């Protein structure tokens, strides 16, 4: 492996921790010798992933109105069709977001990361990992008048991302940073399973690849997380095979305008662990030195299940790392630390042949 990332494990983003401090300490202790970068766990409101963008970025915008609130009796959406529905106010032709709260949180977490690294808690060679949602995922609340509103909202979001990337990198040295583009709604959009979207799904993915990623300096490590979502269960949509994720990964690597250091492709349900047809599209990966991580670690079947999926995938791809199928901050378990210890044990058992 001659790329810049060669580790055996990727932590996709969310971790079952109560705070940034706990996530970074546990991540360093349990995974510090297995990963190239540590995320801050995406704790607190960010545990809802792009629910954070709905509530902290889109809802407060004065040019956006709420067409429908969630129908969940608790007020917290339980699935994609219970999220609040937004629309751009009549007469508004241009949207603007002042700042991105997710970047504020990332910078606060960076201060803790740097302090813990200075103390020797976090190994010196690890980077700070920031996950950023791609436009279709971040803007999934624009369901009322999608064809009208999405192009306006996407333009505003991409302008915001460009500005806030500059702010992020002005405070975090590029050599200390790893940025992961996270997408789940993009894959489902292309699969034509989102009832509120319209034609043009591939461009909603491909356009931002060519417009946003080239803005990141090459000293920063960059990766893509391709997934089908976990809201409310894995996966939100059961793909027939890995063909779409392979196609998206190939496109991202070829059109990012800079090196792509890793791609993460979410795997199947446990019942398909030995389904060769699911993994066969891996033979079509054309990503050069980009490190491939397969999301084939599932909490339901532990080390034995991982070995089965690893053996099946190895028929079609020789060198790859592993990861949870998505971030696992919302995984059930006795407690968060026990969930993370089990994750470490499962992945180490693969490496050690146990």
HELIX and SHEET records of a PDB file:
HELIX    1   1 UNK A   20  UNK A   31  1                                  12    
HELIX    2   2 UNK A   44  UNK A   48  5                                   5    
HELIX    3   3 UNK A   51  UNK A   53  1                                   3    
HELIX    4   4 UNK A   54  UNK A   58  3                                   5    
HELIX    5   5 UNK A   80  UNK A   82  5                                   3    
HELIX    6   6 UNK A  101  UNK A  118  1                                  18    
HELIX    7   7 UNK A  135  UNK A  138  1                                   4    
HELIX    8   8 UNK A  146  UNK A  171  1                                  26    
HELIX    9   9 UNK A  174  UNK A  176  5                                   3    
HELIX   10  10 UNK A  185  UNK A  190  1                                   6    
HELIX   11  11 UNK A  201  UNK A  212  1                                  12    
HELIX   12  12 UNK A  213  UNK A  215  5                                   3    
HELIX   13  13 UNK A  243  UNK A  255  1                                  13    
HELIX   14  14 UNK A  270  UNK A  272  5                                   3    
HELIX   15  15 UNK A  276  UNK A  279  1                                   4    
HELIX   16  16 UNK A  280  UNK A  284  5                                   5    
HELIX   17  17 UNK A  302  UNK A  314  1                                  13    
HELIX   18  18 UNK A  336  UNK A  352  1                                  17    
SHEET    1   A 8 UNK A   9  UNK A  10  0                                        
SHEET    2   A 8 UNK A 321  UNK A 324  1                                        
SHEET    3   A 8 UNK A 291  UNK A 297  1                                        
SHEET    4   A 8 UNK A 262  UNK A 266  1                                        
SHEET    5   A 8 UNK A 221  UNK A 226  1                                        
SHEET    6   A 8 UNK A 177  UNK A 183  1                                        
SHEET    7   A 8 UNK A 127  UNK A 133  1                                        
SHEET    8   A 8 UNK A  37  UNK A  39  1                                        
SHEET    1   B 2 UNK A  64  UNK A  68  0                                        
SHEET    2   B 2 UNK A  85  UNK A  88 -1                                        
END                                                                             
